[in-house]
């Protein structure tokens, strides 16, 4: 992009909780809601349950809630919003049949996330845990992330520990691990590299700017290799 083409660039990130509440107000207006629900309270509650959601995500939540209500032959939309949020986050509920051993492993895996998160200081509060298969996963532990933009190294470390709680639970209870932690390991790896490469939180490397872990060739490749040691630990 040449200088002068676009002199002013404005970054528009996902809306905060107030912005999400306002967007929900727009999308809830045409819906026929359950009479027991207060629209003001509902939009604030839904905004709190959807951190990081964009306007399109919020629109999908309202559409999914309407479809779920129609599927159950309900004339109004009420408790269906919770399931709609789950669909937007994790995908459609799957009806596949799991072996008893897989169910037990999945239950212990999700319990591991919950227990580790419960005893750590900087983890997000738990909202719901389920061993019903959704999307690509065989279960999930849904937390309620805080509206937070700055994190300390200790906070990020606690979050990574909670991500690995499922893997540790499998090892403790069954003396072996499964492929169920694939997504957890991906998130932990990405978080580790981000702390080292972007946030310079490695005591060994100090205040050195490293390249992205995906850029392994050319200038800066040696710096990335230096960052791999702390990442593996």
Secondary structure as UniProt FT lines:
FT   TURN            3..5
FT   HELIX           17..29
FT   TURN            35..36
FT   HELIX           39..49
FT   TURN            51..52
FT   HELIX           55..71
FT   TURN            72..73
FT   HELIX           80..90
FT   HELIX           100..119
FT   TURN            121..122
FT   STRAND          125..130
FT   TURN            135..136
FT   STRAND          140..144
FT   HELIX           153..163
FT   HELIX           165..174
FT   HELIX           179..181
FT   HELIX           182..197
FT   TURN            203..205
FT   TURN            213..214
FT   TURN            219..220
FT   HELIX           221..232
//
